[in-house]
Amino acid sequence: NISDAPDLRYAWDNGFAISTYLDGLKKGKIRGSLDTHTNRMMVPARPFSEIADLAPVTNYYNLPDSGVVKTFTISHVNWDSSPLPVGEVNIFAVIALDGINEDMGLVHKLGEVDPKDVKIGMSVKAVWKPESKRTGGILDIKYFAPLGRKKTNLEMTQIKPVEVDVLAMAQKRGKIPLSYRYTAGVAGAKFYSDLVKGKINGTYAAERDEVIIPPAMFDEDSLLILDPEKDARAINPGSGFIRSFTVVYEGRLGHLLDKEKVVVQVEFPGVTGSIFGVLELKDGESFDEGSPVMLVKPKKVNGPDMVTFKLSPS
């Protein structure tokens, strides 16, 4: 088993279009941008037209917070896919805001309505959280409720987009929680146990009369079961040649390396498949596709990072 917990971090920039949209939500407004090239009001606001050759979009508006239900679904889970208590449901809907294109639907929850009474074409209006509890996110709208006979403001007001400076954008950072455990399986275990002995074995697939590397539990062409032990065929670890290569400057976790590495794809004569590994180079050594290489016997093996080759003596 190979376990790790990568340190994955991010820095997120909303840009002025989405910043304008989120700022509107905090102020109890739904905002969009007008694509004058196609005469579409886009919600959420976008800074360019994906239809008109990415032409800039510069006109921003406060829009009505009412609309009609275009489609809906009754869900037994929350936004984050966690199950709801038995008997409770969420009603999620695509809502076409009044006065704008029907294909610019806003996805949100419906509230104050029995699921059996929801209908496509039903008029609804946003129910907002109190101003003091808004954070500038889509959940500042608690839900959309049936409009009934209530009147709503259909006015669209042009506004200036929000200005966002570089420092404010750079502060939106976070870390992605992730850990994993990789199990090599029977074929992988065979490969790594041979590798630590300085050996390479492939698996013979009788159906197509070929030896496959790395070792395999089944033939991908016929899907017939193979036995990496019984069907093992020895391969000369000094007979490889470079099929392709790339120079990498980051490790698997995304951190910059102290020194770049050359990762090579190595093939062997008369064998189907290839093995990837790191090419060890001495000062002054040069290589290219087709250069002969040989396996370096590792001191230990704890995963694919320990597969190493060196240039064969000329």
C-alpha positions in Angstrom: 0.0 0.0 0.0 1.1 3.5 -0.8 -0.4 6.3 1.3 0.0 10.0 1.0 -1.8 13.3 1.8 -0.9 15.8 -1.0 -0.7 19.5 0.1 -3.0 21.0 -2.5 -3.6 24.7 -2.2 -5.3 27.2 -4.5 -5.7 31.0 -4.9 -9.1 32.0 -6.4 -9.8 35.2 -8.4 -13.5 35.9 -8.9 -12.8 38.7 -11.4 -14.9 41.8 -11.7 -17.9 40.1 -13.4 -18.5 37.4 -10.7 -17.5 39.9 -8.0 -20.2 42.3 -9.2 -22.7 39.4 -9.2 -21.8 38.3 -5.6 -21.7 41.9 -4.4 -25.3 42.2 -5.7 -26.4 39.2 -3.7 -25.0 40.7 -0.5 -27.1 43.8 -1.3 -30.2 41.8 -2.1 -29.9 42.2 -5.9 -29.5 39.7 -8.7 -27.1 41.1 -11.3 -26.4 40.2 -14.9 -24.4 41.6 -17.8 -25.8 42.5 -21.2 -24.2 41.0 -24.3 -25.0 43.6 -26.9 -23.6 41.4 -29.6 -26.3 38.8 -29.2 -28.8 40.9 -27.1 -28.7 38.4 -24.2 -28.8 39.3 -20.6 -26.4 36.9 -18.9 -26.9 35.6 -15.3 -24.6 35.3 -13.5 -22.8 38.2 -15.0 -20.0 37.4 -17.4 -17.2 39.6 -18.7 -17.3 38.3 -22.3 -19.6 36.7 -24.9 -18.8 33.0 -25.4 -20.9 33.2 -28.6 -19.6 36.4 -30.2 -15.9 35.4 -30.4 -15.2 36.2 -26.7 -16.1 39.9 -27.3 -15.9 42.0 -24.1 -19.2 42.6 -22.2 -19.2 45.9 -20.2 -22.9 46.7 -19.4 -24.1 45.5 -16.0 -27.6 45.6 -14.5 -29.6 45.0 -11.4 -32.4 42.6 -12.5 -35.8 41.6 -11.2 -35.7 38.9 -8.4 -38.8 37.3 -9.7 -39.3 34.8 -12.5 -41.0 31.6 -13.6 -40.2 27.9 -13.0 -38.8 26.3 -16.2 -38.1 22.9 -14.7 -37.8 21.4 -11.2 -36.8 18.3 -9.3 -37.8 16.9 -5.9 -34.6 15.9 -4.0 -34.1 13.8 -0.9 -30.5 15.2 -0.4 -29.0 18.6 0.4 -26.7 20.8 -1.8 -23.7 18.8 -0.5 -25.4 15.4 -1.3 -25.9 14.6 2.4 -29.3 12.8 3.0 -32.2 14.7 4.4 -34.2 13.4 7.4 -36.9 10.9 6.4 -40.0 12.8 5.2 -38.1 16.0 4.2 -37.4 17.0 0.6 -35.8 19.9 -1.2 -37.3 21.3 -4.4 -34.7 22.5 -6.8 -35.7 24.5 -9.8 -34.4 26.3 -12.8 -35.9 29.8 -12.8 -36.0 32.1 -15.8 -35.9 35.7 -14.4 -38.5 38.1 -15.6 -37.5 40.2 -18.6 -34.5 38.2 -19.7 -33.7 35.2 -21.9 -35.5 32.0 -20.9 -32.3 30.0 -21.5 -30.5 32.0 -18.8 -32.0 30.0 -15.9 -30.9 30.5 -12.3 -30.8 27.3 -10.2 -32.1 27.5 -6.7 -34.5 26.1 -4.1 -38.2 26.6 -3.9 -39.9 27.2 -0.5 -43.3 28.0 1.0 -44.9 25.5 -1.4 -46.0 21.9 -1.2 -44.1 19.7 -3.7 -47.3 18.5 -5.2 -48.3 22.1 -6.0 -45.2 23.0 -7.9 -45.8 23.5 -11.6 -43.7 24.5 -14.6 -44.5 28.1 -15.5 -45.3 29.0 -11.8 -44.4 32.6 -10.9 -41.9 32.9 -8.0 -40.0 35.6 -6.2 -36.7 35.5 -4.2 -36.9 35.4 -0.4 -33.7 37.0 1.0 -31.9 36.4 4.2 -31.8 39.5 6.5 -29.1 41.9 5.3 -27.0 41.4 8.4 -26.7 37.6 7.6 -25.8 37.9 3.9 -22.2 37.0 3.0 -22.1 37.6 -0.8 -23.1 34.1 -1.9 -25.9 32.5 -3.8 -27.4 31.2 -0.4 -28.1 34.9 0.5 -31.3 34.0 -1.3 -33.0 31.6 1.1 -35.3 30.2 -1.7 -37.8 31.3 -4.3 -41.5 31.3 -3.1 -44.7 31.4 -5.2 -45.5 35.0 -6.2 -49.3 34.5 -6.2 -51.0 37.8 -6.6 -48.1 39.9 -5.2 -46.7 42.6 -7.3 -43.0 42.7 -8.2 -40.6 45.3 -9.6 -39.6 44.4 -13.2 -37.3 47.4 -13.5 -33.7 46.8 -14.8 -31.2 49.4 -13.6 -27.7 49.8 -15.2 -24.9 49.8 -12.7 -21.1 50.1 -12.7 -19.2 46.8 -12.2 -17.4 46.3 -8.9 -13.7 47.2 -8.9 -11.5 44.5 -7.5 -7.8 45.1 -6.8 -5.0 42.5 -7.0 -4.4 42.4 -3.2 -8.1 41.6 -2.6 -8.1 38.8 -5.2 -4.9 37.3 -3.8 -6.4 36.8 -0.3 -8.9 34.2 -1.6 -6.8 31.2 -0.8 -7.6 27.7 0.5 -6.5 24.1 0.8 -8.1 21.1 -0.8 -8.4 18.3 1.8 -7.2 15.1 0.1 -5.5 11.8 1.1 -5.3 8.5 -0.6 -4.1 4.9 -0.2 -3.0 3.1 -3.4 -3.0 -0.7 -3.5 -0.9 -2.1 -6.3 -2.9 -5.4 -6.7 -1.5 -8.8 -7.6 0.0 -7.7 -10.9 1.5 -4.5 -9.4 2.9 -6.4 -6.4 4.6 -8.8 -8.9 6.1 -5.8 -10.8 7.5 -4.1 -7.6 8.7 -7.3 -6.0 10.7 -8.1 -9.2 11.9 -4.5 -9.5 13.6 -4.5 -6.1 15.6 -7.5 -7.3 16.6 -5.7 -10.4 14.3 -7.8 -12.6 11.5 -7.1 -15.0 8.9 -9.7 -15.8 6.0 -9.4 -18.3 2.9 -11.5 -18.5 2.3 -13.9 -21.4 -1.1 -13.5 -23.1 -1.6 -16.8 -25.0 -4.7 -15.5 -26.9 -2.5 -13.0 -28.9 0.9 -14.7 -28.3 2.4 -11.6 -26.8 4.2 -10.6 -23.6 2.7 -7.6 -21.8 4.4 -5.1 -19.5 3.8 -4.1 -16.8 2.5 -7.4 -15.5 -1.3 -7.8 -15.9 -4.2 -9.7 -14.4 -6.1 -9.8 -17.7 -5.7 -9.3 -21.4 -7.2 -6.0 -22.4 -8.0 -7.2 -25.9 -9.8 -10.5 -25.0 -10.5 -9.7 -21.3 -9.2 -13.2 -20.5 -7.8 -13.7 -17.0 -4.0 -14.0 -16.8 -1.8 -15.1 -13.9 1.2 -12.8 -13.3 3.1 -15.6 -11.6 2.4 -18.6 -13.8 2.4 -16.5 -17.0 5.5 -14.6 -16.1 8.2 -14.1 -18.8 11.6 -12.7 -18.0 12.7 -9.5 -19.9 16.3 -8.4 -20.1 16.3 -5.2 -17.9 19.3 -4.0 -19.9 17.6 -4.1 -23.3 15.3 -1.1 -23.0 15.2 1.9 -25.3 13.6 5.4 -24.9 10.2 5.6 -26.7 9.5 9.2 -25.5 10.5 11.5 -22.7 9.6 14.7 -21.0 11.4 17.1 -18.6 9.5 17.9 -15.4 10.1 20.7 -13.0 7.5 19.7 -10.3 7.0 16.7 -8.1 3.8 14.6 -8.0 2.5 17.0 -5.2 3.0 20.0 -7.4 6.1 21.4 -5.6 9.0 22.8 -7.6 12.0 20.4 -7.7 15.5 21.5 -6.7 16.6 20.1 -10.0 14.5 19.1 -13.1 14.0 15.4 -13.8 13.7 13.5 -17.1 10.8 11.1 -17.2 11.1 8.4 -19.9 8.8 5.9 -21.5 10.8 2.8 -22.0 10.0 -0.1 -24.4 11.6 -3.5 -24.8 12.2 -5.6 -28.0 9.4 -8.1 -28.7 7.3 -6.9 -25.8 3.9 -5.1 -25.8 3.6 -2.1 -23.5 6.0 0.2 -21.8 7.3 1.3 -18.4 7.7 4.8 -17.2 10.6 5.9 -15.0 13.1 8.5 -14.2 16.3 8.7 -16.3 19.5 9.1 -14.2 22.0 11.2 -16.1 25.7 11.9 -15.4 27.2 15.3 -16.2 27.7 15.6 -20.0 25.5 12.6 -21.0 23.0 13.2 -23.8 20.1 11.2 -25.0 17.2 11.1 -27.5 14.3 9.0 -28.5 15.7 5.5 -29.3 18.6 5.8 -26.9 19.3 2.4 -25.2 18.7 2.3 -21.4 18.9 -0.2 -18.6 17.0 -0.6 -15.3 18.7 0.7 -12.2 18.2 -1.8 -9.2 16.6 0.3 -6.5 17.5 0.1 -2.8 13.9 0.1 -1.9 10.6 0.4 -3.7 7.6 2.3 -2.3 5.9 3.2 -5.6 6.3 4.3 -9.2 8.8 7.1 -8.2 11.4 4.5 -7.6 11.5 3.1 -11.1 14.8 4.4 -12.5 16.8 3.9 -15.7 20.2 4.9 -16.9 21.8 5.1 -20.3 23.4 1.8 -21.4 27.1 1.7 -22.1 27.9 2.4 -25.7 
